Amino acid sequence: MSLFEAHESQNRREAQPLAARMRPRTLDEFVGQRHFLGEGKLLRRLLAADRLGSVIFCGPPGTGKTTLARLLANATRSQFQQISAVTSGVKELREILAAAYDRLSASGQRTLLFVDEIHRFNKAQQDVLLPDVEEGVVILVGATTENPFFTINSALVSRSRVFQFEPLSNADLQTLIRRAVTDPERGLGRRKIHLHEDALEFLAEVSDGDARRALSALEVGTLSSGQSPVEFTRQLAEESVQRKAVQYDRCGDAHYDSISALIKSVRGSDPDAALYWLARMLEGGEDVRFLARRLVILASEDVGNADPAALPLAVAAAHACELVGLPECQLTLAQAVTYLACAAKSNAATIGIGEARSDVREGRILPVPVHLRDSHYGGAKRLGHGEGYQYAHNEPDAIAAQDYLGVEREYYRPTDRGFERELAERLKAIRAKLRGEGRATGGEGRGTAEEGDIGT
């Protein structure tokens, strides 16, 4: 390298942001994702055996997907090629694949093709990759922030290993920040920086697992402080961090994962977690009508008769959201969420209707007992319809000892929680009477002559 080239390279390096300069150069420097990159984990084993095939990296921004792709190219001694599915088309893709084929044929060197935002390729573009992925001409590394099982062709997913990237832990982020403060070559080590411990903890906490955000805040605070040495205090850290836009896609994983977390938190009786997930969805711009509908469903599905007030409250909350809208209806949703979370829980009605419908779907069709059939038309009596029916209100407790199904089934099994405990005791007595001796199954009616005017 000539003197001018070295100088130009130094200028380009200094122009890079800190996050770019601090990218790890080896797998040992890579921080995070130990669940698949740690010693003895799958990706490490594939590299050790030199059996790395095509992979898909999915996860939030700033977790190292691009960086790890470059490191894999070095580890496998492959030619690294990077394209973005946002800006590249089929023509460029075919040119890269043709060059990869020629390179493999001429020198035996494989090509690692990194496709950023691979879910943005349409089906035809993704299909172009299939033959060369299958033949091993390229090692495909696709990166996406979406769920690949929803957004990438199943044929491509089936030929790839999927690795889920998780947000970096606070400990991981603190490691990266300390490394950047002390590294004299790529980091800020040439500057005298006294990084306060509470500032370090704040940067790690507020970065939400995003290394780029943590290092950008560190760089902004250091370069803008005007001090030498730099006293990097908690106040300076707070001034250096911009408010992060909530990463929330109302049509993607964030939508489904967040509502799942909200419902499971309410079902699990944790109002604090439920309020957080509610806030996360509201800040992300979620449709309040969707939230209200889900709470109405939950009131029946997970609370049920353990607290009969839950359903009317959820329905009232849904109406209130339509009436007042945001931002005020967040108060209504918060009230509904916390009430439902603290309410006694029962899914007995949910299980009951599920079992009953399963019986129907599987062909266990029961005929309507003759004494329960409609008798309000000419000729019904000639068929015996309604004969022997006992009018419940003629009984002192409004319970007639008769068969309403034709076979013995117990779909509804109340729990011993909340109001359902009382229902369970009452139902025990009801079932005992319904199944008692002398119940009518036809022919010995005890109903009044007027009952036919009341209903079937």
VOROSE-231528 format. One line per field, with one value per residue (C-alpha): residue in three letters; x, y, z; residue number from 1. Coordinates in Angstrom, 1 decimal, always signed. Layout:
<atoms>
resn (ALA, ...)
x (X, ...)
y (Y, ...)
z (Z, ...)
resi (NUM, ...)
</atoms>
This chain:
<atoms>
resn (MET, SER, LEU, PHE, GLU, ALA, HIS, GLU, SER, GLN, ASN, ARG, ARG, GLU, ALA, GLN, PRO, LEU, ALA, ALA, ARG, MET, ARG, PRO, ARG, THR, LEU, ASP, GLU, PHE, VAL, GLY, GLN, ARG, HIS, PHE, LEU, GLY, GLU, GLY, LYS, LEU, LEU, ARG, ARG, LEU, LEU, ALA, ALA, ASP, ARG, LEU, GLY, SER, VAL, ILE, PHE, CYS, GLY, PRO, PRO, GLY, THR, GLY, LYS, THR, THR, LEU, ALA, ARG, LEU, LEU, ALA, ASN, ALA, THR, ARG, SER, GLN, PHE, GLN, GLN, ILE, SER, ALA, VAL, THR, SER, GLY, VAL, LYS, GLU, LEU, ARG, GLU, ILE, LEU, ALA, ALA, ALA, TYR, ASP, ARG, LEU, SER, ALA, SER, GLY, GLN, ARG, THR, LEU, LEU, PHE, VAL, ASP, GLU, ILE, HIS, ARG, PHE, ASN, LYS, ALA, GLN, GLN, ASP, VAL, LEU, LEU, PRO, ASP, VAL, GLU, GLU, GLY, VAL, VAL, ILE, LEU, VAL, GLY, ALA, THR, THR, GLU, ASN, PRO, PHE, PHE, THR, ILE, ASN, SER, ALA, LEU, VAL, SER, ARG, SER, ARG, VAL, PHE, GLN, PHE, GLU, PRO, LEU, SER, ASN, ALA, ASP, LEU, GLN, THR, LEU, ILE, ARG, ARG, ALA, VAL, THR, ASP, PRO, GLU, ARG, GLY, LEU, GLY, ARG, ARG, LYS, ILE, HIS, LEU, HIS, GLU, ASP, ALA, LEU, GLU, PHE, LEU, ALA, GLU, VAL, SER, ASP, GLY, ASP, ALA, ARG, ARG, ALA, LEU, SER, ALA, LEU, GLU, VAL, GLY, THR, LEU, SER, SER, GLY, GLN, SER, PRO, VAL, GLU, PHE, THR, ARG, GLN, LEU, ALA, GLU, GLU, SER, VAL, GLN, ARG, LYS, ALA, VAL, GLN, TYR, ASP, ARG, CYS, GLY, ASP, ALA, HIS, TYR, ASP, SER, ILE, SER, ALA, LEU, ILE, LYS, SER, VAL, ARG, GLY, SER, ASP, PRO, ASP, ALA, ALA, LEU, TYR, TRP, LEU, ALA, ARG, MET, LEU, GLU, GLY, GLY, GLU, ASP, VAL, ARG, PHE, LEU, ALA, ARG, ARG, LEU, VAL, ILE, LEU, ALA, SER, GLU, ASP, VAL, GLY, ASN, ALA, ASP, PRO, ALA, ALA, LEU, PRO, LEU, ALA, VAL, ALA, ALA, ALA, HIS, ALA, CYS, GLU, LEU, VAL, GLY, LEU, PRO, GLU, CYS, GLN, LEU, THR, LEU, ALA, GLN, ALA, VAL, THR, TYR, LEU, ALA, CYS, ALA, ALA, LYS, SER, ASN, ALA, ALA, THR, ILE, GLY, ILE, GLY, GLU, ALA, ARG, SER, ASP, VAL, ARG, GLU, GLY, ARG, ILE, LEU, PRO, VAL, PRO, VAL, HIS, LEU, ARG, ASP, SER, HIS, TYR, GLY, GLY, ALA, LYS, ARG, LEU, GLY, HIS, GLY, GLU, GLY, TYR, GLN, TYR, ALA, HIS, ASN, GLU, PRO, ASP, ALA, ILE, ALA, ALA, GLN, ASP, TYR, LEU, GLY, VAL, GLU, ARG, GLU, TYR, TYR, ARG, PRO, THR, ASP, ARG, GLY, PHE, GLU, ARG, GLU, LEU, ALA, GLU, ARG, LEU, LYS, ALA, ILE, ARG, ALA, LYS, LEU, ARG, GLY, GLU, GLY, ARG, ALA, THR, GLY, GLY, GLU, GLY, ARG, GLY, THR, ALA, GLU, GLU, GLY, ASP, ILE, GLY, THR)
x (+0.0, +1.4, +1.7, -1.3, -3.4, -2.6, -3.5, -6.7, -7.6, -7.0, -9.2, -12.1, -11.7, -11.8, -14.9, -16.8, -19.0, -17.8, -20.3, -18.8, -15.2, -15.9, -17.2, -15.5, -12.8, -12.9, -15.6, -13.9, -14.6, -18.2, -20.5, -23.9, -25.9, -24.2, -27.3, -26.1, -22.6, -21.2, -18.7, -20.4, -23.4, -24.8, -23.2, -19.8, -20.0, -20.9, -17.9, -15.5, -16.7, -16.5, -20.1, -21.7, -24.6, -27.1, -28.6, -31.2, -30.5, -33.7, -33.9, -34.1, -31.7, -28.3, -27.8, -24.9, -26.5, -24.4, -21.2, -21.6, -22.1, -18.7, -17.1, -18.5, -17.0, -13.6, -14.0, -15.0, -12.4, -15.2, -15.6, -18.0, -20.7, -23.4, -26.6, -29.7, -33.1, -34.4, -32.2, -31.1, -33.1, -32.9, -30.3, -27.8, -28.6, -28.0, -24.7, -23.4, -24.5, -22.8, -19.6, -19.8, -20.2, -17.1, -15.1, -16.0, -15.1, -11.8, -10.4, -12.6, -13.4, -17.0, -19.0, -20.9, -23.8, -25.3, -28.8, -29.9, -33.7, -34.2, -37.9, -38.2, -37.4, -40.6, -41.2, -39.6, -36.5, -36.2, -36.7, -33.7, -31.5, -32.8, -30.7, -27.4, -28.3, -29.2, -26.0, -23.8, -22.5, -23.1, -23.4, -26.6, -26.9, -30.2, -30.9, -34.4, -36.2, -39.4, -40.4, -38.9, -41.5, -44.1, -42.1, -39.6, -40.5, -40.9, -38.6, -35.8, -36.4, -36.4, -32.9, -31.5, -30.9, -32.7, -30.9, -32.9, -30.9, -31.9, -31.4, -28.0, -28.1, -27.1, -23.9, -23.1, -23.7, -21.5, -18.7, -18.9, -19.0, -16.0, -14.1, -14.9, -13.7, -10.4, -9.5, -6.9, -7.0, -10.7, -12.4, -12.1, -9.0, -6.8, -9.1, -9.1, -12.6, -13.8, -16.9, -19.1, -20.6, -24.2, -23.7, -22.5, -25.5, -27.9, -26.5, -26.8, -30.4, -31.7, -30.3, -32.8, -30.2, -29.1, -25.3, -25.4, -27.5, -25.3, -22.1, -23.6, -24.7, -21.2, -19.6, -22.0, -21.5, -17.7, -17.3, -19.8, -18.7, -15.9, -14.0, -10.5, -10.5, -14.1, -16.3, -18.9, -21.6, -25.2, -26.4, -24.1, -25.4, -29.0, -28.3, -26.6, -29.5, -32.3, -35.7, -35.9, -38.8, -40.8, -40.1, -43.6, -45.1, -48.9, -48.8, -45.7, -44.2, -44.3, -48.1, -48.6, -45.9, -47.0, -50.7, -49.6, -47.6, -50.5, -53.1, -50.7, -49.9, -53.6, -54.3, -51.4, -52.8, -49.8, -51.3, -47.9, -46.7, -50.0, -49.8, -46.3, -47.4, -50.5, -48.3, -45.9, -48.8, -50.3, -46.9, -46.5, -49.8, -51.9, -55.5, -57.4, -60.4, -58.3, -57.1, -60.6, -61.9, -59.2, -60.1, -63.7, -62.7, -60.3, -63.1, -65.0, -62.1, -59.9, -62.1, -65.5, -68.0, -65.3, -66.1, -69.3, -68.6, -65.6, -67.4, -69.8, -66.8, -64.8, -67.8, -68.2, -64.5, -64.9, -67.8, -66.0, -63.0, -65.3, -66.9, -63.8, -60.9, -57.2, -55.6, -58.3, -59.4, -55.9, -57.4, -60.3, -58.1, -55.8, -58.8, -60.1, -56.6, -55.9, -59.4, -59.1, -55.6, -56.7, -60.0, -60.5, -59.8, -61.7, -61.5, -64.2, -66.7, -64.0, -63.1, -66.8, -67.7, -64.5, -65.4, -69.0, -68.0, -65.4, -68.1, -70.2, -67.3, -66.3, -69.7, -71.2, -74.5, -77.3, -81.0, -83.1, -85.1, -88.7, -90.1, -87.8, -88.9, -91.0, -94.7, -96.0, -97.3, -100.1, -99.4, -96.6, -98.7, -99.4, -95.6, -95.4, -93.3, -93.2, -95.0, -93.7, -92.0, -91.9, -92.2, -89.4, -91.2, -93.9, -91.2, -90.5, -86.9, -87.6, -85.6, -87.5, -86.0, -85.8, -83.2, -82.1, -79.5, -80.2, -76.8, -74.8, -72.2, -70.4, -68.9, -69.1, -66.9, -66.8, -63.6, -63.5, -62.4, -64.4, -68.1, -67.7, -67.2, -70.8, -71.9, -70.1, -72.0, -75.3, -74.6, -73.8, -77.3, -78.9, -77.2, -78.2, -81.9, -81.6, -80.3, -82.6, -85.1, -88.5, -87.3, -89.4, -88.2, -91.5, -95.2, -95.7, -95.9, -96.4, -96.5, -99.4, -101.8, -100.5, -96.8, -97.3, -98.1, -94.9, -92.3, -90.7)
y (+0.0, +3.4, +6.3, +8.0, +4.9, +4.5, +8.2, +7.9, +4.7, +6.5, +9.4, +7.0, +5.2, +8.4, +9.5, +6.3, +6.5, +4.8, +1.9, +1.1, +1.4, -0.9, -3.8, -7.0, -8.3, -11.9, -14.3, -14.0, -10.3, -10.8, -10.0, -11.6, -14.4, -17.0, -19.2, -20.3, -18.8, -19.8, -22.7, -26.0, -24.3, -25.1, -22.3, -22.9, -26.6, -25.9, -23.7, -26.1, -28.9, -26.6, -27.5, -24.0, -23.9, -21.3, -19.5, -16.9, -14.4, -12.8, -10.3, -6.6, -4.0, -3.4, -7.0, -8.0, -9.7, -7.9, -8.0, -11.8, -12.4, -10.7, -12.8, -16.0, -15.1, -14.8, -17.9, -20.0, -18.2, -17.2, -14.2, -11.8, -10.2, -8.0, -6.7, -5.1, -6.5, -3.0, -1.7, -4.8, -6.6, -9.9, -8.7, -7.8, -11.0, -13.2, -11.4, -12.1, -15.8, -16.2, -14.7, -17.0, -20.0, -19.0, -18.4, -21.7, -23.5, -21.7, -21.5, -23.6, -20.5, -20.2, -17.0, -15.9, -13.8, -11.6, -10.3, -7.6, -7.3, -10.5, -10.5, -7.5, -9.7, -10.9, -14.6, -14.5, -12.9, -15.4, -18.3, -17.1, -18.0, -21.6, -23.5, -22.0, -22.4, -26.1, -26.8, -25.0, -22.5, -19.7, -19.7, -17.6, -15.4, -13.7, -11.0, -9.9, -8.1, -10.1, -13.6, -15.6, -18.3, -15.7, -13.5, -15.8, -18.6, -21.9, -23.6, -21.2, -21.5, -25.3, -25.1, -22.8, -22.9, -20.1, -18.3, -15.9, -12.9, -11.5, -7.9, -7.6, -7.8, -4.9, -6.8, -7.2, -3.5, -2.5, -4.7, -3.0, +0.5, -0.2, -1.6, +1.6, +3.8, +2.1, +1.0, +3.6, +2.4, +2.2, +3.5, +6.6, +5.4, +8.3, +10.7, +10.8, +9.7, +9.1, +7.0, +7.1, +3.8, +5.2, +6.7, +3.3, +1.5, +4.2, +3.9, +0.1, +0.2, +2.9, +1.3, -1.6, -4.1, -2.0, -1.8, +1.0, +3.2, +2.7, +3.5, +6.4, +8.0, +7.4, +9.1, +12.1, +12.7, +12.5, +14.7, +17.3, +17.6, +20.2, +18.8, +17.3, +14.9, +14.0, +13.5, +11.2, +11.6, +10.3, +13.8, +13.8, +10.3, +11.5, +14.5, +12.3, +9.8, +10.6, +9.2, +5.9, +5.4, +2.4, -0.5, -1.7, -3.0, -3.3, -6.0, -7.9, -9.8, -6.9, -6.8, -10.5, -11.0, -7.9, -8.9, -12.4, -11.0, -8.8, -11.6, -14.0, -11.4, -10.8, -14.5, -15.0, -12.3, -9.9, -6.4, -4.7, -6.7, -6.3, -2.5, -2.5, -4.5, -2.3, +0.8, -0.7, -1.3, +2.1, +3.9, +1.8, +3.1, +0.0, +0.2, +0.7, -1.2, -4.2, -4.0, -3.6, -6.6, -8.8, -7.8, -8.7, -12.1, -12.6, -11.7, -14.8, -17.0, -16.7, -15.1, -16.5, -17.2, -16.9, -13.2, -12.5, -8.7, -9.1, -9.4, -6.4, -4.3, -5.3, -4.6, -1.2, -0.5, -1.3, +1.1, +3.8, +3.5, +4.1, +7.0, +9.0, +7.7, +8.4, +9.7, +9.5, +5.9, +4.7, +5.2, +2.9, +0.3, +0.4, +0.0, -3.0, -4.6, -4.3, -5.5, -8.5, -9.3, -9.2, -11.1, -14.7, -16.9, -19.8, -21.3, -23.8, -22.3, -22.2, -25.8, -26.8, -25.3, -26.7, -30.2, -29.9, -28.6, -31.3, -33.9, -32.4, -32.1, -35.7, -37.0, -37.7, -36.2, -36.6, -36.5, -34.0, -35.9, -36.2, -34.4, -31.4, -31.1, -28.2, -28.8, -25.5, -26.6, -28.7, -32.4, -32.1, -34.0, -36.8, -37.2, -37.2, -34.0, -32.3, -35.2, -35.7, -32.3, -30.9, -27.2, -26.1, -23.2, -25.6, -27.0, -25.2, -24.7, -24.3, -27.5, -30.4, -33.9, -34.7, -35.5, -32.6, -34.4, -38.0, -39.1, -38.3, -35.6, -33.1, -30.3, -27.6, -28.2, -25.1, -24.4, -23.6, -20.0, -16.8, -16.9, -20.2, -21.9, -21.1, -22.2, -25.5, -26.2, -25.3, -27.3, -30.4, -30.2, -29.5, -32.5, -34.7, -33.8, -34.0, -37.5, -38.5, -41.4, -40.8, -38.2, -37.9, -39.1, -38.9, -39.9, -38.6, -34.9, -32.6, -29.3, -26.9, -26.4, -22.8, -23.6, -24.0, -20.3, -19.4, -21.0, -24.2)
z (+0.0, -1.0, +1.4, -0.3, +0.0, +3.6, +4.3, +2.3, +4.2, +7.5, +6.5, +5.6, +8.9, +10.9, +9.0, +10.1, +13.1, +16.3, +15.9, +12.4, +13.6, +16.6, +14.6, +15.8, +13.5, +14.8, +16.2, +19.6, +19.6, +18.8, +21.7, +22.3, +20.7, +22.9, +22.5, +19.1, +18.8, +22.2, +22.6, +21.7, +20.2, +16.7, +14.7, +16.3, +15.6, +11.9, +11.5, +13.3, +11.0, +7.9, +7.2, +7.1, +4.7, +4.0, +7.0, +7.8, +10.6, +12.0, +14.8, +15.7, +14.4, +16.1, +17.2, +14.9, +11.8, +9.2, +11.3, +11.9, +8.2, +7.5, +10.2, +8.8, +5.4, +7.0, +9.0, +5.9, +3.7, +1.3, -1.0, +0.7, -1.4, +0.1, -1.5, -0.2, -1.2, -1.1, -3.9, -5.9, -8.6, -10.4, -12.9, -10.3, -8.4, -11.5, -12.1, -8.6, -8.8, -12.2, -10.8, -7.8, -10.1, -12.1, -8.9, -7.5, -10.8, -11.3, -7.8, -5.5, -3.4, -2.4, -2.1, +0.9, -0.3, +2.3, +1.4, +3.8, +4.3, +2.4, +3.1, +0.8, -2.2, -3.9, -4.6, -8.1, -6.7, -3.9, -6.3, -8.3, -5.3, -4.9, -7.5, -6.4, -2.7, -3.4, -5.3, -2.7, -5.2, -2.6, +1.1, +1.5, +4.6, +4.6, +7.2, +8.2, +11.0, +10.2, +11.0, +8.1, +8.4, +7.4, +4.9, +3.1, +0.7, +2.5, -0.1, +0.8, +4.5, +4.3, +2.7, +5.4, +9.1, +10.9, +13.8, +16.0, +17.2, +20.5, +21.8, +23.5, +27.3, +29.5, +30.3, +26.6, +25.9, +28.9, +27.5, +24.1, +25.7, +27.9, +24.9, +22.8, +25.7, +26.0, +22.4, +21.1, +17.5, +16.6, +19.7, +21.9, +23.8, +22.7, +24.5, +28.3, +29.3, +32.9, +32.4, +35.5, +36.5, +36.6, +33.1, +31.8, +33.3, +31.9, +28.4, +28.5, +29.9, +27.5, +24.4, +24.5, +23.3, +20.3, +20.1, +17.5, +19.7, +22.7, +20.8, +19.0, +22.3, +23.7, +20.7, +20.8, +24.5, +24.2, +21.1, +22.3, +25.9, +25.2, +28.2, +28.5, +30.2, +29.5, +32.6, +31.2, +33.8, +34.0, +33.0, +29.9, +29.0, +29.2, +27.0, +24.4, +23.9, +21.6, +22.3, +20.4, +18.1, +19.2, +16.9, +16.2, +13.0, +13.2, +10.6, +11.6, +14.5, +16.9, +16.6, +17.2, +19.8, +21.8, +21.9, +22.9, +25.7, +26.8, +26.8, +28.6, +31.2, +32.0, +32.0, +34.4, +36.7, +36.4, +36.0, +35.9, +32.9, +31.3, +31.6, +30.1, +27.0, +26.7, +26.8, +24.3, +21.8, +22.4, +21.9, +18.7, +17.3, +17.7, +16.9, +20.1, +18.7, +18.2, +21.8, +23.1, +21.0, +22.4, +26.0, +25.3, +24.1, +27.0, +29.5, +28.3, +27.4, +30.6, +33.3, +32.4, +35.2, +37.9, +37.7, +35.7, +35.9, +33.7, +30.4, +30.9, +32.0, +28.9, +26.6, +28.3, +27.8, +24.1, +23.8, +25.7, +23.4, +20.4, +22.2, +23.5, +21.4, +22.1, +24.2, +26.9, +26.2, +27.3, +30.8, +30.0, +28.5, +31.6, +33.9, +31.9, +31.7, +35.4, +36.4, +34.2, +35.4, +39.0, +38.4, +39.4, +36.3, +34.7, +31.3, +32.0, +29.6, +26.9, +27.4, +27.5, +24.1, +22.6, +23.7, +22.6, +19.1, +18.8, +19.4, +16.7, +14.2, +14.8, +13.9, +17.4, +16.3, +18.8, +17.8, +19.6, +22.2, +21.2, +24.3, +23.5, +19.8, +18.6, +19.0, +17.7, +14.3, +13.0, +13.1, +15.7, +18.3, +15.8, +15.6, +19.4, +19.5, +22.9, +24.6, +28.1, +28.3, +31.8, +32.1, +34.5, +36.0, +37.4, +39.8, +43.1, +42.2, +38.5, +37.8, +36.2, +36.4, +32.7, +30.1, +27.8, +25.7, +25.4, +26.6, +29.7, +29.1, +31.3, +29.1, +31.7, +34.7, +36.9, +38.8, +42.5, +41.9, +42.4, +41.7, +39.8, +43.2, +44.0, +40.5, +41.0, +44.2, +42.6, +39.4, +41.5, +43.0, +39.6, +37.9, +40.8, +40.2, +36.4, +36.6, +39.4, +39.3, +37.7, +35.2, +32.1, +28.8, +27.1, +27.6, +31.2, +30.8, +33.8, +31.9, +32.0, +29.2, +28.9, +28.4, +24.7, +24.5, +26.2, +24.0, +22.7)
resi (1, 2, 3, 4, 5, 6, 7, 8, 9, 10, 11, 12, 13, 14, 15, 16, 17, 18, 19, 20, 21, 22, 23, 24, 25, 26, 27, 28, 29, 30, 31, 32, 33, 34, 35, 36, 37, 38, 39, 40, 41, 42, 43, 44, 45, 46, 47, 48, 49, 50, 51, 52, 53, 54, 55, 56, 57, 58, 59, 60, 61, 62, 63, 64, 65, 66, 67, 68, 69, 70, 71, 72, 73, 74, 75, 76, 77, 78, 79, 80, 81, 82, 83, 84, 85, 86, 87, 88, 89, 90, 91, 92, 93, 94, 95, 96, 97, 98, 99, 100, 101, 102, 103, 104, 105, 106, 107, 108, 109, 110, 111, 112, 113, 114, 115, 116, 117, 118, 119, 120, 121, 122, 123, 124, 125, 126, 127, 128, 129, 130, 131, 132, 133, 134, 135, 136, 137, 138, 139, 140, 141, 142, 143, 144, 145, 146, 147, 148, 149, 150, 151, 152, 153, 154, 155, 156, 157, 158, 159, 160, 161, 162, 163, 164, 165, 166, 167, 168, 169, 170, 171, 172, 173, 174, 175, 176, 177, 178, 179, 180, 181, 182, 183, 184, 185, 186, 187, 188, 189, 190, 191, 192, 193, 194, 195, 196, 197, 198, 199, 200, 201, 202, 203, 204, 205, 206, 207, 208, 209, 210, 211, 212, 213, 214, 215, 216, 217, 218, 219, 220, 221, 222, 223, 224, 225, 226, 227, 228, 229, 230, 231, 232, 233, 234, 235, 236, 237, 238, 239, 240, 241, 242, 243, 244, 245, 246, 247, 248, 249, 250, 251, 252, 253, 254, 255, 256, 257, 258, 259, 260, 261, 262, 263, 264, 265, 266, 267, 268, 269, 270, 271, 272, 273, 274, 275, 276, 277, 278, 279, 280, 281, 282, 283, 284, 285, 286, 287, 288, 289, 290, 291, 292, 293, 294, 295, 296, 297, 298, 299, 300, 301, 302, 303, 304, 305, 306, 307, 308, 309, 310, 311, 312, 313, 314, 315, 316, 317, 318, 319, 320, 321, 322, 323, 324, 325, 326, 327, 328, 329, 330, 331, 332, 333, 334, 335, 336, 337, 338, 339, 340, 341, 342, 343, 344, 345, 346, 347, 348, 349, 350, 351, 352, 353, 354, 355, 356, 357, 358, 359, 360, 361, 362, 363, 364, 365, 366, 367, 368, 369, 370, 371, 372, 373, 374, 375, 376, 377, 378, 379, 380, 381, 382, 383, 384, 385, 386, 387, 388, 389, 390, 391, 392, 393, 394, 395, 396, 397, 398, 399, 400, 401, 402, 403, 404, 405, 406, 407, 408, 409, 410, 411, 412, 413, 414, 415, 416, 417, 418, 419, 420, 421, 422, 423, 424, 425, 426, 427, 428, 429, 430, 431, 432, 433, 434, 435, 436, 437, 438, 439, 440, 441, 442, 443, 444, 445, 446, 447, 448, 449, 450, 451, 452, 453, 454, 455, 456)
</atoms>
